[in-house]
Amino acid sequence: MNNKIKNWQGQRVWVIGASSGIGAETARLLLAHGAKLALSARNAAGLQHIASGHADTLILPLNITDHSALLAARDTLLEKWGGLDLVLIVAGTYNKMRADEFDLEVAKQLLEVNINGTLNCLDAVLPTLLKQGSGGIGIVASIAGLRGLPQALIYGPSKAALINLCESLYLDLRPRGINVYLINPGFVATPLTAGNDFAMPSLISAEVAAQELVSGIERGEFHIHFPKRFTNWLRLTRLLPYRLYFWLIHKVTGL
Ligand SMILES: NC(=O)c1ccc[n+]([C@@H]2O[C@H](COP(=O)([O-])OP(=O)(O)OC[C@H]3O[C@@H](n4cnc5c(N)ncnc54)[C@H](OP(=O)(O)O)[C@@H]3O)[C@@H](O)[C@H]2O)c1
């Protein structure tokens, strides 16, 4: 569905959300494959650590909720590289929330990062990619965005919006020569999930998640989801009528 990537050597990749977890391991893997990386997140020291041994890596610390910081980072990157082959928007945040603990401020903060932050990233890169008529955008949503789930009262809708956004982006951008990747991880052991107080089914490491993500892009997939033993199960639930879906989720989660 997208162009395949056979060789990462010299590919110019901007990873936004690269200081820990899935983004950090993806950046490490791409550096090992010979790609040229620009790394962004708030934690500059974390980014430096990922880039150690790769002196030409661009370190562009920023908060994705800061639109002007993203535009400035984009300008620095274009000044150095002259173009961009792939941007991976991995940055995101999670709050466990159920309806009886609804907190409007926390909800708005989450949406500000997961949705508005992603839109800020898009605004920074779209004109360049459209002008080039080449390159790609990958957005990390979550398999939790496929259907409503307990404890994901705001996180789930934020990721559902990103899934829908990727589908629309693909329709608009693929005919213009731009690759679009929807990346839906299941449970991955990272700082984001470290506080979960339940057994996470089919939990994988961030290293394995990065390998899945990168090999999905290499194969030119649109929907890159992993681990399949878990994500395929959730994808199937989309076919269920609500009565059966709600019954199943209550039964499986006990919530
Ligand atoms: N772990 C899972 O099970 C799982 C499952 C499905 C989807 N995901 C998604 O995968 C993505 C990566 O999560 P992860 O699990 O790897 O967690 P993580 O280790 O907490 O990584 C999150 C990354 O996003 C960056 N970030 C967060 N808020 C930011 C902001 N306002 N501005 C700039 N950067 C920001 C963090 O860097 P700084 O703190 O340095 O800014 C960090 O680099 C997220 O979008 C998450 O929703 C994770």
The ligand as a Tripos MOL2 file, in Angstrom:
@<TRIPOS>MOLECULE
LIG
   48    52     1     0     0
SMALL
NO_CHARGES

@<TRIPOS>ATOM
      1 N1          3.3700    1.2600   25.5950 N.am      1 LIG1
      2 C1          2.2300    0.7930   25.0840 C.2       1 LIG1
      3 O1          1.7070   -0.2610   25.5070 O.2       1 LIG1
      4 C2          1.5630    1.5210   23.9420 C.ar      1 LIG1
      5 C3          0.5010    0.8940   23.2990 C.ar      1 LIG1
      6 C4         -0.1330    1.5390   22.2570 C.ar      1 LIG1
      7 C5          0.2980    2.7840   21.8630 C.ar      1 LIG1
      8 N2          1.3290    3.3870   22.5100 N.ar      1 LIG1
      9 C6          1.7360    4.7140   22.0490 C.3       1 LIG1
     10 O2          3.0960    4.6760   21.7120 O.3       1 LIG1
     11 C7          3.6370    5.9860   21.8200 C.3       1 LIG1
     12 C8          4.9420    5.9140   22.5860 C.3       1 LIG1
     13 O3          4.6610    5.5010   23.9010 O.3       1 LIG1
     14 P1          5.6510    4.6020   24.7600 P.3       1 LIG1
     15 O4          4.8620    3.4680   25.2550 O.co2     1 LIG1
     16 O5          6.9240    4.3840   24.0650 O.co2     1 LIG1
     17 O6          5.8180    5.5700   26.0340 O.3       1 LIG1
     18 P2          6.9910    6.4880   26.5580 P.3       1 LIG1
     19 O7          8.2070    5.6830   26.8080 O.co2     1 LIG1
     20 O8          6.3860    7.2560   27.6780 O.co2     1 LIG1
     21 O9          7.2980    7.4570   25.3430 O.3       1 LIG1
     22 C9          6.5580    8.5930   25.0640 C.3       1 LIG1
     23 C10         7.4330    9.5060   24.2290 C.3       1 LIG1
     24 O10         6.6680   10.6510   23.8970 O.3       1 LIG1
     25 C11         7.3630   11.8140   24.3140 C.3       1 LIG1
     26 N3          6.4150   12.8360   24.7040 N.ar      1 LIG1
     27 C12         5.3720   12.7350   25.5600 C.ar      1 LIG1
     28 N4          4.7540   13.9250   25.6700 N.ar      1 LIG1
     29 C13         5.4290   14.7860   24.8650 C.ar      1 LIG1
     30 C14         5.2800   16.1500   24.5630 C.ar      1 LIG1
     31 N5          4.3150   16.9000   25.1130 N.pl3     1 LIG1
     32 N6          6.1480   16.7120   23.7000 N.ar      1 LIG1
     33 C15         7.1400   15.9900   23.1260 C.ar      1 LIG1
     34 N7          7.3200   14.6860   23.3810 N.ar      1 LIG1
     35 C16         6.4790   14.1020   24.2410 C.ar      1 LIG1
     36 C17         8.1990   11.3480   25.5050 C.3       1 LIG1
     37 O11         9.3250   12.1780   25.6810 O.3       1 LIG1
     38 P3          9.5150   13.3340   26.7620 P.3       1 LIG1
     39 O12         8.8560   12.8850   28.0200 O.co2     1 LIG1
     40 O13        11.0080   13.4620   26.8410 O.co2     1 LIG1
     41 O14         8.8770   14.5400   26.1630 O.co2     1 LIG1
     42 C18         8.6520    9.9820   24.9970 C.3       1 LIG1
     43 O15         9.7470   10.1370   24.1350 O.3       1 LIG1
     44 C19         2.5530    6.8300   22.5070 C.3       1 LIG1
     45 O16         1.8920    7.5960   21.5200 O.3       1 LIG1
     46 C20         1.6210    5.7920   23.0950 C.3       1 LIG1
     47 O17         0.3030    6.2790   23.2300 O.3       1 LIG1
     48 C21         1.9800    2.7830   23.5380 C.ar      1 LIG1
@<TRIPOS>BOND
     1     1     2 1
     2     2     3 2
     3     2     4 1
     4     4     5 ar
     5     4    48 ar
     6     5     6 ar
     7     6     7 ar
     8     7     8 ar
     9     8     9 1
    10     8    48 ar
    11     9    10 1
    12     9    46 1
    13    10    11 1
    14    11    12 1
    15    11    44 1
    16    12    13 1
    17    13    14 1
    18    14    15 2
    19    14    16 1
    20    14    17 1
    21    17    18 1
    22    18    19 2
    23    18    20 1
    24    18    21 1
    25    21    22 1
    26    22    23 1
    27    23    24 1
    28    23    42 1
    29    24    25 1
    30    25    26 1
    31    25    36 1
    32    26    27 ar
    33    26    35 ar
    34    27    28 ar
    35    28    29 ar
    36    29    30 ar
    37    29    35 ar
    38    30    31 1
    39    30    32 ar
    40    32    33 ar
    41    33    34 ar
    42    34    35 ar
    43    36    37 1
    44    36    42 1
    45    37    38 1
    46    38    39 2
    47    38    40 1
    48    38    41 1
    49    42    43 1
    50    44    45 1
    51    44    46 1
    52    46    47 1
@<TRIPOS>SUBSTRUCTURE
     1 LIG1         1 GROUP 0 **** ****
